[in-house]
Amino acid sequence: MIYHSVFLQFKANIHQEQKDDFFSEAKKLAHIPGVQSFQCLQEISPKNSFEYGLIMQFETEQIYEAYTQHPDHVHFVENVWIPSVAHFQEIDYTIIP
């Protein structure tokens, strides 16, 4: 199982309505084949500067790679993510056997 997570901070000029639109578009990623357990998260701890996160799971590395190349994901990155996000940290991991 691949656990894919990305934590983000919006650009300073992004307003709440734009954030709502961002997450509305992000939730569409859950419909890409192979995406499991998709969730949008809001940070509650002051220990880091990231405000929000997206997490999901993939059964295999091949399914994850297909997701990254899927037209809906590419569209999201180019038309929603890049215009909205100032900083992010992407973490992909598996469970230690």
Stockholm file with secondary structure:
# STOCKHOLM 1.0

chainA/1-97         MIYHSVFLQFKANIHQEQKDDFFSEAKKLAHIPGVQSFQCLQEISPKNSFEYGLIMQFETEQIYEAYTQHPDHVHFVENVWIPSVAHFQEIDYTIIP
#=GR chainA/1-97 SS CEEEEEEEEECTTCCHHHHHHHHHHHHGGGGSTTCEEEEEEECCCTTSSCCEEEEEEESSHHHHHHHHHSHHHHHHIIIIIHHHEEEEEEEEECCCC
#=GC SS_cons        CEEEEEEEEECTTCCHHHHHHHHHHHHGGGGSTTCEEEEEEECCCTTSSCCEEEEEEESSHHHHHHHHHSHHHHHHIIIIIHHHEEEEEEEEECCCC
//
